[in-house]
């Protein structure tokens, strides 16, 4: 089966580091689904404005193609324990396809504004399907090792001189991103300074215990 993108994603996140590990974890993070010319027509999205959410089927374009590993190390397990690749949501998969549920903010001519996506800028999108509550929601479903490995959000501290550089909505999204602790699960060095690109800024931070401290944010 040959597939080709129907759209590309436009995001304030330009690199893999800092991208949410799941969709919905940073609900104030907004992005745009921009259709390729073939699907840039009102008919292609007619009726989609009646849905609150949709599924994006997309490609891990920043990863090497076609991982053959049968096991992976989920961040939720600290980055050391292994589970089967099909028991995880790892981006390193036999076929590099991702699935994300995002909130539809608006449906425009040629593009969608969405929020809560876990995609990098430039990600190819291969299909879009509406989220249907009666079929897609499974309240109370078991979630395997995720249920027993609690994930505690970090407290994010941003100095005033850094916060005033960005609009309030962008700061809110940045806090949501950083609170999920974007570091590799096996790293815990309180002296190490990390950097991530967000909304045109190179954001530097460190983590000490259960607090994340933003050190600087400079335009790049």
NUPA-986068 format. One line per 5 residues: their letters; for each residue x, y, z of N, C-alpha, C. Coordinates in nm, 2 decimals. Layout:
// NUPA-986068
a = X:Y:Z:X:Y:Z:X:Y:Z  ...
// end
This chain:
// NUPA-986068
xxxxx = 0.08:-0.12:0.00:0.00:0.00:0.00:0.09:0.12:0.00  0.06:0.21:-0.09:0.13:0.34:-0.10:0.05:0.45:-0.04  0.10:0.53:0.05:0.03:0.64:0.11:0.10:0.77:0.09  0.03:0.87:0.08:0.10:1.00:0.07:0.02:1.10:0.16  0.09:1.21:0.20:0.03:1.30:0.30:-0.09:1.37:0.24
xxxxx = -0.19:1.39:0.32:-0.30:1.48:0.28:-0.28:1.62:0.34  -0.19:1.63:0.43:-0.16:1.76:0.50:-0.03:1.76:0.57  0.01:1.87:0.61:0.14:1.88:0.70:0.10:1.96:0.82  0.17:1.93:0.93:0.14:2.00:1.06:0.23:2.11:1.08  0.18:2.23:1.13:0.26:2.34:1.16:0.25:2.37:1.31
xxxxx = 0.37:2.36:1.38:0.37:2.36:1.52:0.48:2.46:1.57  0.47:2.51:1.69:0.58:2.59:1.75:0.69:2.51:1.80  0.68:2.38:1.79:0.79:2.29:1.83:0.86:2.24:1.70  0.99:2.28:1.69:1.06:2.25:1.57:1.15:2.13:1.58  1.17:2.07:1.69:1.26:1.95:1.71:1.19:1.85:1.80
xxxxx = 1.24:1.73:1.80:1.18:1.62:1.88:1.18:1.65:2.03  1.29:1.71:2.08:1.30:1.73:2.23:1.20:1.83:2.27  1.12:1.79:2.37:1.02:1.88:2.43:0.88:1.85:2.38  0.86:1.77:2.27:0.73:1.74:2.22:0.66:1.65:2.33  0.53:1.68:2.35:0.46:1.60:2.45:0.46:1.45:2.41
xxxxx = 0.47:1.36:2.52:0.48:1.22:2.49:0.34:1.16:2.45  0.24:1.23:2.47:0.10:1.19:2.43:0.02:1.31:2.39  -0.07:1.30:2.30:-0.16:1.41:2.27:-0.25:1.44:2.39  -0.29:1.57:2.41:-0.38:1.61:2.52:-0.31:1.65:2.64  -0.17:1.63:2.65:-0.10:1.66:2.78:-0.07:1.81:2.79
xxxxx = -0.07:1.88:2.67:-0.05:2.02:2.67:-0.17:2.08:2.59  -0.29:2.09:2.66:-0.41:2.13:2.59:-0.41:2.27:2.53  -0.32:2.36:2.58:-0.31:2.50:2.53:-0.21:2.51:2.42  -0.14:2.40:2.38:-0.05:2.40:2.27:-0.13:2.39:2.14  -0.12:2.50:2.06:-0.20:2.50:1.93:-0.11:2.48:1.81
xxxxx = -0.17:2.43:1.71:-0.10:2.41:1.58:-0.20:2.41:1.47  -0.15:2.39:1.34:-0.23:2.40:1.23:-0.21:2.28:1.14  -0.32:2.22:1.09:-0.31:2.12:0.99:-0.34:2.19:0.85  -0.23:2.19:0.77:-0.24:2.26:0.64:-0.25:2.16:0.53  -0.36:2.16:0.46:-0.38:2.06:0.35:-0.30:2.08:0.23
xxxxx = -0.26:1.97:0.16:-0.19:1.98:0.04:-0.29:2.02:-0.07  -0.25:2.08:-0.18:-0.34:2.13:-0.28:-0.45:2.04:-0.32  -0.42:1.91:-0.33:-0.52:1.81:-0.38:-0.65:1.81:-0.28  -0.63:1.84:-0.15:-0.74:1.83:-0.06:-0.77:1.97:0.00  -0.72:2.07:-0.06:-0.74:2.21:-0.02:-0.88:2.26:-0.08
xxxxx = -0.99:2.20:-0.02:-1.12:2.23:-0.08:-1.22:2.22:0.03  -1.32:2.30:0.04:-1.42:2.30:0.14:-1.49:2.16:0.15  -1.51:2.09:0.04:-1.58:1.96:0.03:-1.50:1.86:0.12  -1.37:1.87:0.13:-1.29:1.77:0.20:-1.32:1.77:0.35  -1.36:1.88:0.41:-1.38:1.89:0.55:-1.53:1.92:0.59
xxxxx = -1.62:1.91:0.49:-1.76:1.95:0.51:-1.81:1.86:0.63  -1.87:1.92:0.73:-1.92:1.85:0.84:-1.83:1.83:0.96  -1.70:1.86:0.94:-1.60:1.84:1.05:-1.62:1.94:1.16  -1.68:2.06:1.12:-1.70:2.16:1.22:-1.80:2.12:1.33  -1.87:2.01:1.31:-1.96:1.96:1.41:-1.90:1.87:1.51
xxxxx = -1.77:1.84:1.50:-1.70:1.76:1.60:-1.61:1.84:1.68  -1.59:1.80:1.81:-1.50:1.86:1.90:-1.36:1.81:1.88  -1.34:1.68:1.85:-1.21:1.63:1.83:-1.20:1.55:1.70  -1.07:1.52:1.66:-1.05:1.44:1.55:-0.92:1.36:1.58  -0.90:1.25:1.50:-0.78:1.17:1.51:-0.69:1.21:1.39
xxxxx = -0.57:1.22:1.42:-0.47:1.25:1.31:-0.38:1.12:1.30  -0.37:1.07:1.18:-0.28:0.96:1.15:-0.16:1.02:1.08  -0.04:1.00:1.13:0.07:1.08:1.08:0.20:1.00:1.08  0.31:1.05:1.03:0.43:0.98:1.02:0.54:1.04:1.11  0.62:0.95:1.17:0.74:0.99:1.25:0.85:1.03:1.16
xxxxx = 0.84:1.15:1.10:0.93:1.19:1.00:1.07:1.23:1.05  1.08:1.25:1.18:1.21:1.29:1.24:1.29:1.16:1.29  1.23:1.05:1.27:1.30:0.92:1.31:1.35:0.84:1.19  1.45:0.76:1.22:1.50:0.67:1.11:1.38:0.58:1.07  1.37:0.55:0.94:1.26:0.47:0.89:1.27:0.32:0.94
xxxxx = 1.16:0.26:0.98:1.15:0.12:1.00:1.24:0.06:1.10  1.21:0.08:1.23:1.28:0.01:1.34:1.24:-0.14:1.34  1.34:-0.22:1.36:1.32:-0.37:1.37:1.33:-0.42:1.51  1.34:-0.33:1.61:1.35:-0.37:1.75:1.21:-0.43:1.80  1.22:-0.54:1.87:1.09:-0.60:1.92:1.06:-0.55:2.06
xxxxx = 1.15:-0.48:2.13:1.12:-0.43:2.26:1.17:-0.28:2.26  1.11:-0.20:2.35:1.14:-0.06:2.37:1.14:-0.03:2.52  1.19:0.09:2.55:1.20:0.13:2.69:1.12:0.26:2.71  0.99:0.24:2.76:0.90:0.35:2.78:0.95:0.45:2.88  0.94:0.58:2.86:0.98:0.68:2.96:0.90:0.66:3.09
xxxxx = 0.78:0.61:3.08:0.69:0.60:3.20:0.75:0.50:3.30  0.84:0.40:3.24:0.90:0.31:3.33:1.05:0.35:3.36  1.08:0.47:3.34:1.21:0.52:3.38:1.32:0.51:3.27  1.28:0.46:3.16:1.37:0.45:3.05:1.47:0.33:3.06  1.44:0.24:3.15:1.53:0.12:3.17:1.46:-0.01:3.14
xxxxx = 1.34:-0.02:3.19:1.27:-0.15:3.17:1.21:-0.16:3.03  1.21:-0.28:2.98:1.17:-0.30:2.84:1.03:-0.37:2.83  0.95:-0.33:2.73:0.82:-0.39:2.70:0.82:-0.42:2.55  0.73:-0.50:2.50:0.72:-0.52:2.36:0.68:-0.40:2.29  0.73:-0.38:2.17:0.70:-0.26:2.09:0.55:-0.24:2.07
xxxxx = 0.48:-0.35:2.06:0.33:-0.34:2.04:0.25:-0.32:2.17  0.33:-0.32:2.28:0.27:-0.28:2.41:0.30:-0.14:2.45  0.35:-0.07:2.35:0.40:0.07:2.38:0.35:0.17:2.28  0.37:0.29:2.30:0.35:0.40:2.21:0.47:0.46:2.16  0.58:0.39:2.16:0.71:0.43:2.12:0.71:0.48:1.98
xxxxx = 0.78:0.59:1.95:0.79:0.64:1.81:0.88:0.55:1.72  0.95:0.46:1.78:1.04:0.37:1.70:0.96:0.24:1.68  0.90:0.23:1.55:0.81:0.12:1.52:0.84:0.06:1.39  0.79:-0.06:1.36:0.82:-0.12:1.23:0.77:-0.03:1.12  0.65:0.03:1.13:0.61:0.13:1.04:0.59:0.26:1.12
xxxxx = 0.65:0.36:1.07:0.65:0.48:1.15:0.53:0.57:1.15  0.42:0.51:1.20:0.29:0.58:1.20:0.25:0.62:1.34  0.20:0.74:1.36:0.15:0.78:1.49:0.00:0.81:1.48  -0.06:0.81:1.60:-0.21:0.83:1.61:-0.23:0.93:1.72  -0.30:1.04:1.70:-0.32:1.14:1.80:-0.46:1.19:1.79
xxxxx = -0.52:1.21:1.91:-0.65:1.27:1.92:-0.63:1.42:1.96  -0.68:1.51:1.88:-0.66:1.65:1.90:-0.79:1.73:1.90  -0.80:1.84:1.97:-0.92:1.92:1.98:-0.93:2.01:1.85  -1.04:2.02:1.79:-1.06:2.10:1.68:-1.10:2.24:1.73  -1.02:2.34:1.71:-1.05:2.48:1.75:-1.13:2.55:1.64
xxxxx = -1.09:2.53:1.51:-1.17:2.59:1.40:-1.14:2.51:1.27  -1.23:2.52:1.18:-1.22:2.46:1.05:-1.22:2.58:0.95  -1.11:2.59:0.88:-1.09:2.71:0.79:-1.07:2.65:0.65  -1.07:2.75:0.55:-1.04:2.71:0.41:-0.90:2.66:0.40  -0.88:2.53:0.38:-0.75:2.48:0.35:-0.67:2.44:0.48
xxxxx = -0.72:2.46:0.60:-0.65:2.42:0.71:-0.74:2.41:0.84  -0.69:2.34:0.94:-0.76:2.33:1.06:-0.67:2.38:1.17  -0.73:2.45:1.27:-0.66:2.49:1.39:-0.69:2.39:1.50  -0.59:2.33:1.56:-0.62:2.23:1.66:-0.53:2.26:1.78  -0.57:2.19:1.89:-0.49:2.21:2.01:-0.46:2.07:2.08
xxxxx = -0.36:2.06:2.16:-0.32:1.94:2.23:-0.25:1.84:2.15  -0.19:1.88:2.03:-0.12:1.78:1.95:0.02:1.75:2.00  0.07:1.63:1.97:0.21:1.59:2.01:0.29:1.57:1.88  0.29:1.67:1.79:0.35:1.66:1.66:0.45:1.77:1.65  0.56:1.74:1.58:0.66:1.84:1.55:0.62:1.92:1.42
xxxxx = 0.68:2.04:1.41:0.65:2.12:1.29:0.70:2.04:1.16  0.61:2.04:1.06:0.65:1.97:0.94:0.61:1.83:0.93  0.54:1.77:1.03:0.50:1.63:1.03:0.40:1.61:0.92  0.42:1.50:0.84:0.32:1.47:0.74:0.20:1.40:0.80  0.08:1.44:0.76:-0.04:1.38:0.81:-0.11:1.30:0.70
xxxxx = -0.13:1.17:0.72:-0.18:1.08:0.62:-0.33:1.06:0.62  -0.40:1.09:0.73:-0.54:1.08:0.73:-0.60:1.15:0.85  -0.72:1.19:0.84:-0.79:1.26:0.95:-0.93:1.20:0.96  -0.97:1.16:1.09:-1.09:1.10:1.11:-1.16:1.17:1.23  -1.29:1.19:1.23:-1.35:1.25:1.35:-1.36:1.16:1.47
xxxxx = -1.34:1.22:1.58:-1.35:1.14:1.71:-1.50:1.13:1.74  -1.55:1.00:1.76:-1.69:0.97:1.79:-1.70:0.91:1.93  -1.76:0.98:2.02:-1.76:0.95:2.16:-1.81:0.81:2.19  -1.92:0.77:2.13:-1.99:0.64:2.16:-1.90:0.52:2.12  -1.81:0.54:2.02:-1.73:0.43:1.98:-1.59:0.44:2.02
xxxxx = -1.53:0.56:2.04:-1.39:0.58:2.07:-1.36:0.59:2.22  -1.46:0.61:2.30:-1.43:0.63:2.45:-1.46:0.49:2.52  -1.37:0.46:2.60:-1.38:0.33:2.68:-1.35:0.36:2.83  -1.44:0.43:2.90:-1.42:0.46:3.04:-1.38:0.34:3.12  -1.28:0.35:3.21:-1.25:0.24:3.30:-1.16:0.13:3.24
xxxxx = -1.12:0.15:3.12:-1.03:0.05:3.05:-0.90:0.04:3.12  -0.84:-0.08:3.13:-0.71:-0.10:3.18:-0.61:-0.04:3.09  -0.50:0.01:3.15:-0.39:0.07:3.07:-0.26:0.01:3.10  -0.25:-0.12:3.13:-0.13:-0.19:3.14:-0.03:-0.13:3.25  0.09:-0.12:3.21:0.20:-0.07:3.30:0.17:0.08:3.33
xxxxx = 0.10:0.15:3.25:0.07:0.29:3.28:-0.01:0.31:3.41  -0.10:0.21:3.44:-0.18:0.22:3.56:-0.09:0.21:3.69  0.02:0.14:3.68:0.10:0.12:3.80:0.22:0.20:3.81  0.24:0.28:3.70:0.36:0.37:3.70:0.31:0.52:3.70  0.28:0.57:3.81:0.23:0.71:3.82:0.33:0.81:3.77
xxxxx = 0.28:0.91:3.70:0.36:1.02:3.64:0.32:1.14:3.71  0.42:1.20:3.79:0.39:1.32:3.87:0.45:1.44:3.79  0.36:1.54:3.77:0.40:1.66:3.69:0.50:1.74:3.78  0.60:1.80:3.71:0.69:1.89:3.78:0.63:2.03:3.80  0.68:2.09:3.91:0.64:2.23:3.93:0.74:2.32:3.84
xxxxx = 0.68:2.40:3.76:0.76:2.48:3.67:0.78:2.62:3.72  0.90:2.67:3.73:0.93:2.81:3.78:0.99:2.89:3.66  0.92:2.99:3.62:0.97:3.08:3.51:0.99:3.22:3.57  1.11:3.27:3.56:1.13:3.41:3.61:1.05:3.51:3.53  1.02:3.62:3.60:0.94:3.72:3.54:0.99:3.78:3.41
xxxxx = 1.13:3.80:3.40:1.19:3.86:3.28:1.18:3.77:3.16  1.17:3.64:3.19:1.15:3.54:3.08:1.00:3.53:3.04  0.91:3.53:3.14:0.77:3.52:3.11:0.72:3.63:3.03  0.78:3.75:3.05:0.72:3.87:2.98:0.76:3.88:2.83  0.85:3.78:2.79:0.89:3.78:2.65:0.79:3.71:2.56
xxxxx = 0.69:3.64:2.62:0.60:3.56:2.54:0.45:3.60:2.58  0.36:3.58:2.49:0.22:3.60:2.53:0.18:3.50:2.63  0.08:3.54:2.71:0.03:3.46:2.82:-0.01:3.32:2.78  -0.08:3.30:2.66:-0.12:3.17:2.62:0.00:3.08:2.59  0.11:3.14:2.53:0.22:3.07:2.50:0.30:3.02:2.63
xxxxx = 0.30:3.11:2.72:0.36:3.07:2.85:0.28:2.96:2.92  0.15:2.96:2.91:0.07:2.85:2.96:0.10:2.72:2.89  0.11:2.72:2.76:0.14:2.60:2.69:0.28:2.55:2.72  0.38:2.65:2.74:0.52:2.61:2.77:0.52:2.54:2.91  0.45:2.59:3.01:0.44:2.53:3.14:0.39:2.39:3.13
xxxxx = 0.28:2.37:3.05:0.22:2.24:3.03:0.33:2.14:2.97  0.40:2.19:2.88:0.50:2.10:2.81:0.61:2.07:2.91  0.67:2.17:2.98:0.78:2.14:3.07:0.74:2.06:3.20  0.61:2.08:3.24:0.57:2.00:3.36:0.57:1.85:3.34  0.57:1.81:3.21:0.57:1.67:3.18:0.71:1.61:3.18
xxxxx = 0.81:1.69:3.21:0.95:1.65:3.21:1.00:1.59:3.08  1.05:1.68:2.99:1.09:1.63:2.86:1.22:1.56:2.86  1.29:1.55:2.97:1.42:1.48:2.98:1.41:1.33:2.95  1.51:1.27:2.90:1.51:1.12:2.89:1.49:1.06:3.03  1.41:0.95:3.04:1.37:0.90:3.17:1.49:0.86:3.26
xxxxx = 1.60:0.83:3.20:1.72:0.78:3.27:1.81:0.89:3.32  1.78:1.01:3.28:1.87:1.12:3.32:1.81:1.20:3.44  1.90:1.22:3.54:1.85:1.30:3.66:1.97:1.37:3.72  2.03:1.47:3.64:2.14:1.54:3.68:2.10:1.69:3.71  2.09:1.73:3.84:2.04:1.86:3.87:2.12:1.98:3.82
xxxxx = 2.25:1.95:3.78:2.33:2.05:3.73:2.33:2.07:3.58  2.27:1.97:3.51:2.26:1.98:3.37:2.16:2.08:3.32  2.20:2.16:3.22:2.11:2.25:3.15:2.06:2.19:3.02  1.93:2.19:3.00:1.87:2.14:2.88:1.81:2.25:2.80  1.80:2.23:2.67:1.74:2.33:2.59:1.63:2.27:2.49
xxxxx = 1.53:2.35:2.47:1.43:2.31:2.37:1.38:2.43:2.30  1.34:2.41:2.17:1.29:2.52:2.09:1.14:2.53:2.10  1.09:2.65:2.13:0.95:2.67:2.14:0.91:2.81:2.10  0.82:2.82:2.00:0.77:2.95:1.95:0.88:3.04:1.92  0.99:3.00:1.85:1.10:3.08:1.81:1.19:3.12:1.92
xxxxx = 1.18:3.05:2.04:1.28:3.07:2.15:1.36:2.95:2.18  1.48:2.97:2.22:1.56:2.86:2.27:1.55:2.87:2.42  1.47:2.77:2.48:1.44:2.78:2.62:1.54:2.69:2.70  1.61:2.74:2.79:1.71:2.66:2.87:1.65:2.64:3.01  1.66:2.52:3.06:1.61:2.48:3.19:1.69:2.37:3.26
xxxxx = 1.67:2.36:3.39:1.73:2.25:3.46:1.62:2.19:3.56  1.64:2.07:3.61:1.54:2.01:3.70:1.61:1.97:3.83  1.56:2.02:3.94:1.61:1.99:4.07:1.50:1.93:4.15  1.51:1.80:4.18:1.40:1.73:4.25:1.27:1.73:4.17  1.17:1.79:4.23:1.04:1.79:4.16:1.00:1.93:4.11
xxxxx = 1.11:2.02:4.09:1.09:2.15:4.03:1.17:2.16:3.91  1.12:2.23:3.81:1.19:2.26:3.69:1.21:2.41:3.68  1.33:2.46:3.66:1.36:2.60:3.66:1.40:2.65:3.52  1.33:2.74:3.47:1.36:2.80:3.34:1.47:2.90:3.36  1.59:2.89:3.30:1.70:2.98:3.32:1.70:3.09:3.22
xxxxx = 1.66:3.07:3.09:1.66:3.17:2.99:1.57:3.13:2.88  1.53:3.23:2.80:1.46:3.21:2.67:1.50:3.31:2.57  1.58:3.27:2.47:1.63:3.37:2.38:1.58:3.34:2.24  1.56:3.44:2.16:1.51:3.42:2.02:1.63:3.36:1.94  1.59:3.27:1.85:1.69:3.21:1.76:1.66:3.23:1.62
// end
